[in-house]
Amino acid sequence: MRCNICDSDRFSPLAQVSYHGHVSPRLEFRKPGRFQNRPTFAAAFARACLDCGAIVYFVSQPELLRLAEVPDELGVTNYSRRYFDEETDAWIEEE
């Protein structure tokens, strides 16, 4: 994993995002249809770049599975189902 800001590969361990009553960061996509809800996914985890401080957010496994179910509506192509396993601190790819 590399930082998109400074190209560093030094990141903090994965941490849970906490906002103490404030709204957490969310991915909000365009509405797929006129009378359909906007697909929204909450960020649950993050890592911080140890060189520039940029924060990279991640959705939880249940949110990622929800996200993977709507790629056609979002216009996503060439995707694989992957999720971040907190216990092993690694990405898992499902076929």
C-alpha positions in Angstrom: 0.0 0.0 0.0 1.3 3.4 -0.9 0.2 6.9 0.0 -1.5 8.7 -2.9 -0.2 12.1 -1.5 3.5 11.5 -0.9 4.1 8.0 -2.2 5.2 6.7 1.2 4.7 3.1 2.2 4.8 3.9 5.9 1.3 3.6 7.5 -0.1 3.3 10.9 -1.9 0.1 12.0 -5.5 -0.2 11.1 -7.7 1.8 13.5 -11.4 2.1 14.1 -13.0 5.4 13.0 -14.8 7.1 15.9 -16.6 10.4 15.9 -18.3 10.6 19.3 -21.7 11.7 18.0 -20.6 13.4 14.8 -21.3 12.0 11.3 -18.7 9.5 10.2 -17.2 9.7 6.7 -19.4 8.1 4.1 -19.2 7.2 0.4 -22.2 8.6 -1.3 -22.8 7.7 -4.9 -25.2 9.2 -7.4 -28.7 7.9 -7.4 -29.1 5.0 -9.8 -32.6 6.1 -10.7 -35.0 8.9 -10.1 -36.9 7.3 -7.3 -34.1 5.2 -5.8 -32.1 5.9 -2.7 -28.5 7.1 -3.1 -26.1 4.2 -2.3 -24.3 5.2 0.9 -21.5 3.2 2.7 -20.0 4.2 6.0 -16.2 4.2 6.6 -15.4 2.1 9.6 -11.6 1.9 9.7 -8.6 4.0 8.6 -4.8 4.1 8.4 -2.7 7.3 8.5 0.4 7.9 6.5 3.3 8.3 8.9 5.1 10.8 6.6 2.4 13.3 5.5 -0.5 12.5 7.7 -3.0 11.6 5.0 -5.8 9.4 6.1 -7.0 6.4 4.1 -10.5 5.2 5.0 -11.9 1.6 4.6 -15.4 0.3 4.8 -16.2 -2.7 7.1 -16.6 -6.2 5.6 -20.4 -6.1 5.7 -20.4 -2.7 4.0 -17.9 -4.0 1.4 -20.2 -6.9 0.7 -23.1 -4.5 0.2 -20.9 -2.3 -2.0 -20.0 -5.4 -4.2 -23.7 -6.1 -4.8 -24.3 -2.8 -6.6 -21.4 -2.4 -9.1 -23.7 -2.3 -12.2 -25.8 0.5 -10.6 -22.6 2.4 -9.9 -21.0 1.8 -13.3 -18.1 -0.2 -11.9 -16.4 -2.8 -14.2 -13.5 -5.2 -13.7 -13.8 -5.6 -10.0 -13.1 -8.5 -7.6 -14.7 -9.1 -4.2 -12.1 -8.3 -1.6 -12.3 -7.4 2.0 -9.9 -6.4 4.7 -9.7 -9.0 7.5 -9.0 -7.2 10.8 -7.7 -10.3 12.6 -5.0 -11.2 10.0 -4.4 -7.5 9.0 -4.6 -8.7 5.3 -6.8 -8.4 2.2 -8.9 -11.5 1.4 -10.0 -12.0 -2.2 -13.1 -14.1 -2.9 -13.9 -15.7 -6.3 
